[in-house]
Amino acid sequence: MSEVVVTDANFEEEVLKYQGPVMVDFWATWCGPCRMLAPVIEELAKEYAGKVKVCKLNTDEGPDISSKYRITSIPTVIFFKNGQVVAQTVGLQSKAALQEKLDSLL
């Protein structure tokens, strides 16, 4: 797995303090669309290695961060740059749509 697993405990260090673009996939094991998106996220993590940090946060295991970012539907993907939210998608997205967002951060 090329993605970094983030939790309430390490979110600030891994995402907010990171200087550069970060994509965070908010997901859960019971979520069908999340499971469909998982291989796409993994591909993107490999393709953008060294350019974008790709993280996954299980909403069941990270309730504080999920609440802070008002995650009400999953999958939700939030794009950060230098600790600031710059874009967000909700629901199952195509690889091309996510690539477009990532490319805009570079």
C-alpha atoms as one frame of an Amber mdcrd trajectory, in Angstrom:
protein
   0.000   0.000   0.000   1.426   3.367  -1.036  -1.130   5.351   0.923  -0.456
   6.676   4.404  -3.056   5.578   6.969  -4.096   8.575   9.050  -6.060   8.673
  12.304  -7.244  11.302  14.760  -3.847  10.892  16.470  -1.552  11.512  13.496
  -3.724  13.648  11.158  -2.148  16.950  12.143   1.395  15.646  11.677   0.746
  13.732   8.422  -1.649  16.153   6.700  -1.817  19.625   8.228   1.906  20.083
   8.845   2.915  18.582   5.491   4.353  21.164   3.117   2.845  20.263  -0.241
  -0.265  18.660  -1.709  -2.121  15.944   0.205  -5.153  13.917  -0.870  -7.145
  12.331   1.969  -9.673   9.591   1.223 -12.344   9.403   3.955 -13.787   5.876
   3.819 -15.186   2.957   5.848 -15.001  -0.822   5.477 -18.796  -1.165   5.173
 -19.059   1.405   2.353 -19.507  -0.175  -1.108 -18.523   2.903  -3.151 -15.460
   3.314  -0.889 -14.341  -0.226  -1.760 -14.858   0.573  -5.452 -12.743   3.737
  -5.113  -9.919   2.033  -3.152  -8.031   0.606  -6.177  -8.214   4.003  -7.909
  -6.763   5.720  -4.825  -3.993   3.104  -4.696  -3.150   3.666  -8.397  -3.043
   7.425  -7.872  -0.784   6.991  -4.835   1.710   5.102  -7.012   1.422   7.465
  -9.986   1.830  10.626  -7.874   4.483   9.209  -5.505   6.945  11.934  -4.628
   4.555  14.661  -5.835   1.389  14.207  -3.742   0.990  12.541  -0.354  -2.017
  10.198  -0.520  -3.707   9.341   2.789  -6.677   7.239   3.876  -8.749   7.890
   6.985 -11.268   5.279   8.131 -14.173   7.408   9.400 -15.114   4.768  11.985
 -11.600   4.961  13.447 -11.222   8.728  13.060 -14.470  10.242  14.320 -12.916
  13.505  15.550 -11.294  14.426  12.232 -14.357  13.221  10.296 -16.531  15.483
  12.438 -14.126  18.433  12.139 -14.331  18.278   8.337 -18.095  17.634   8.401
 -17.871  14.279   6.617 -21.503  13.194   6.251 -21.215  11.064   3.098 -18.442
   8.741   2.055 -16.345   8.339   0.103 -15.235  11.944   0.490 -11.846  13.017
  -0.816 -10.372  16.252   0.516  -7.382  17.902  -1.131  -5.026  19.931   1.066
  -2.130  22.147   0.115   0.231  23.282   2.863  -2.353  22.364   5.512  -5.283
  24.184   3.891  -8.343  22.589   2.267  -8.322  23.537  -1.416 -10.872  21.117
  -2.928 -13.269  18.322  -2.024 -15.250  15.621  -3.798 -18.102  13.554  -2.382
 -19.191  10.194  -3.750 -17.575   7.801  -6.181 -15.326   9.720  -8.587 -13.611
   8.665 -11.779  -9.834   8.377 -11.840  -9.755  11.176 -14.428 -11.737  13.523
 -12.154  -9.349  12.899  -9.260  -6.306  13.293 -11.537  -7.647  16.661 -12.663
  -7.857  17.832  -9.043  -4.382  16.474  -8.249  -2.838  18.094 -11.327  -4.328
  21.448 -10.294  -2.377  21.200  -7.004   0.996  20.666  -8.656
